[in-house]
Structure formats: structure tokens, C-alpha cells
Amino acid sequence: MKNNIYDKSYEVCSCHNVSLGEIIFSIQKKGARSIKDIKKFTDAGTSCKSCTNSNNDTGEIKKNIYLNNILKKINKG
């Protein structure tokens, strides 16, 4: 994994400029429990969907972390 992966300012969704911090907030404070919920609260993953998981990432530069990884990590701990 790359450096700064857990920096809350890391831009997870480039289409809508959604940061890791915003996604974590939507999960911990707004109650998002699925990618659908995160989309509703933040707009992340609603355009090209490259940020939802590595299989959907069609960009030349791959993301450090994806919405599905964030959900798993937070719901686990």
C-alpha cells in the first residue's frame, strides 16, 4: 500500500472530490452501512464508479483505497 493511505484528506472519489474523511463521517456519524448509503450521503461512486472497488478502477493511476475497503475496515473495528 502507498503512503498516506489513512490521511483523511486523501481523495477517494475524484469525480466528486470526496475525501476519506467525508466517507468515514458518513459511516460513523450518518449511519452509512453500504456503498449505496455512501453514495447517498457523499455522491462518491455515483459517476465513473472507479472508487467503489479495484475491479471498477479503470484509471491509469489506481486508487490507494476503495469504498468497499473502507466499509469493511470500519465495520470490522
C-alpha positions in Angstrom: 0.0 0.0 0.0 1.1 3.5 -0.7 1.9 6.2 1.9 -0.8 8.5 3.3 -3.5 5.9 2.8 -5.2 6.8 6.0 -4.8 10.6 5.6 -8.4 11.8 6.0 -7.8 14.4 3.2 -7.0 11.6 0.7 -9.4 12.0 -2.3 -11.2 8.7 -2.7 -13.6 9.9 -5.3 -12.0 12.2 -7.9 -15.2 12.8 -9.8 -16.9 14.5 -6.8 -13.8 15.4 -4.8 -14.9 13.3 -1.8 -12.2 12.7 0.8 -11.6 9.7 3.1 -12.7 11.9 6.0 -16.1 12.6 4.4 -16.6 8.9 3.8 -15.6 8.0 7.3 -18.0 10.6 8.6 -20.9 9.3 6.5 -20.3 5.8 8.0 -19.6 6.7 11.7 -22.0 9.7 12.1 -24.6 9.4 9.4 -25.0 5.6 9.6 -23.9 4.6 6.1 -23.8 0.8 6.0 -23.4 0.1 2.3 -21.9 1.7 -0.8 -25.4 2.7 -1.7 -25.6 4.7 1.6 -22.2 6.3 1.0 -23.3 7.3 -2.5 -26.5 8.9 -1.0 -24.6 10.9 1.7 -21.5 11.9 -0.3 -22.1 11.4 -4.0 -18.9 9.2 -4.1 -19.1 6.4 -6.5 -22.1 7.9 -8.5 -20.2 8.8 -11.7 -17.5 6.6 -13.1 -17.6 4.2 -10.1 -13.8 3.7 -10.1 -13.7 4.4 -6.4 -16.1 1.7 -5.4 -13.7 -1.3 -5.8 -10.5 -2.2 -7.6 -12.4 -4.1 -10.3 -14.1 -0.9 -11.4 -10.9 1.2 -11.3 -10.2 1.9 -14.9 -7.8 4.9 -14.3 -4.2 4.9 -15.2 -3.2 5.6 -11.6 -5.0 3.2 -9.3 -6.6 4.4 -6.0 -5.0 3.6 -2.7 -8.3 2.6 -1.1 -11.8 2.0 -2.3 -15.3 2.4 -0.8 -15.7 -1.3 -0.2 -12.4 -1.5 1.7 -13.3 1.5 3.8 -16.7 -0.1 4.7 -15.0 -3.4 5.6 -12.4 -1.8 7.8 -14.7 0.5 9.7 -17.4 -2.1 10.2 -14.8 -4.6 11.4 -13.3 -2.4 14.1 
